[in-house]
Amino acid sequence: MDNTTEGLAHTALNGIAPYFTMFPLSFPYAILKERAREGEWVLDPFCGRGTTNYAARLLGLPSVGIDSSPVAVALSEAKLVNTTPERVIRAAEEILEEVPVPAEVPEGEFWEWAFDTEVLAVVCRLREGLLANCRSHARKALRALLLGALHGPRGKTKRTYFSNQCQRTYAPKPNYAVTFWKRRDLRPEPVDVLGIIRERADRYFGGERTRGRGKILRGDSREEAVYRRFPAGASGAIRWVVTSPPYYGMNTYLPDQWLRLWFLGGAPEVAYGAEGQIRHSSPGEFAAQIRRVWMRVGQVCAPGAQLVFRFGGIRSRKADPLEIVRLSLEGTGWRLTELRPAGTADAGRRQALHIARTDRAKEETDVFARWEG
Ligand SMILES: C[S@@+](CC[C@H](N)C(=O)[O-])C[C@H]1O[C@@H](n2cnc3c(N)ncnc32)[C@H](O)[C@@H]1O
């Protein structure tokens, strides 16, 4: 199997913003490139940052993505937009004209240390403009681009993020971050927000020659409601389901993204909720919920559809991931056809390596099943 995306002219858009536990683009791309035929629909019911949707786009295939996290939905939507750097920059300028002063700026020590005052005001204006209207492709592209630029390392020579020194993949815990900045006397510095937008718009949208087709849906993939919102032609026609459910024990998707969630309209503080997320109380309960997803997914699939998913666990939870896989497929209409260790084919880029700093991931497996429902 062609296990790389080498030879592809441009895949920059996939990196518009990092996401926890994203899988490498080569995983869905290689499967779809080798086996999918023209016009076949692709689905990812836990789409995260939309890696599968982007792989489908690169191959000219229409796709649907589902995720219950607003951050995941915003990032995935950007993987399907058709726009240009000029339009994205124009969208930012338009918003800054529409919102000359922010209605609301979060206050407190964290915010004073996290962003320069002027930078925070511009970020708030962009946030308010996008919350009021994020309908066009250019605005959706801008929103994801801003989520990717919101927090990250300061960089030695050039500023490419809006924040003070931070991780880029997950948001800082406020108390910890303030102590860190104070100890090192790291004060937030002014950055050129529009300049960063221009550069990122060029990087992510400048060379993109493919067209996005399909839809990203915000919803709970265990529940029927979200499947009723499928785009015309997709329901009953899904041929490929390429996904990775949350790993057992990995349940901090929302709190770890609290700053991006704030940008999308959430509260200016860590959100400890788990709304719409798979519960992780025991391996049996976890498997039962994934099972519900496989059953729902089967209902929108064409006969003979293929399900491929990458799965693992984290070391701090004692559970056998393969047992969870077997239980999750039992009696669903999906027949397990192959288990393949994910191995180290993508050394250094495996999903495991993107998992939380303290919880190392266990071995990962790629699971193949066929819809015989
Ligand atoms: C392992 S990540 C997927 C990462 C994705 N493969 C990528 O490359 O970005 C699992 C995703 O499942 C989502 N999720 C968890 N429970 C869900 C549910 N009940 N319905 C829909 N999405 C859910 C999480 O928000 C998270 O984005």
The ligand as an ORCA input file, in Angstrom:
! r2SCAN-3c Opt
* xyz 0 1
  C      -9.335     10.444     18.034
  S     -10.196     11.952     17.722
  C     -10.320     11.966     15.969
  C      -9.117     12.596     15.322
  C      -9.154     12.613     13.816
  N      -8.914     11.278     13.268
  C      -8.111     13.596     13.266
  O      -7.250     13.200     12.477
  O      -8.161     14.757     13.664
  C     -11.808     11.553     18.279
  C     -12.863     12.640     18.083
  O     -14.113     12.104     18.497
  C     -14.911     13.187     18.963
  N     -16.034     12.625     19.717
  C     -16.032     12.038     20.941
  N     -17.273     11.592     21.249
  C     -18.078     11.886     20.176
  C     -19.449     11.668     19.876
  N     -20.256     11.046     20.745
  N     -19.921     12.104     18.685
  C     -19.116     12.733     17.793
  N     -17.808     12.968     18.023
  C     -17.294     12.547     19.196
  C     -13.938     14.039     19.750
  O     -14.424     15.367     19.875
  C     -12.674     13.929     18.891
  O     -12.595     15.009     17.986
*
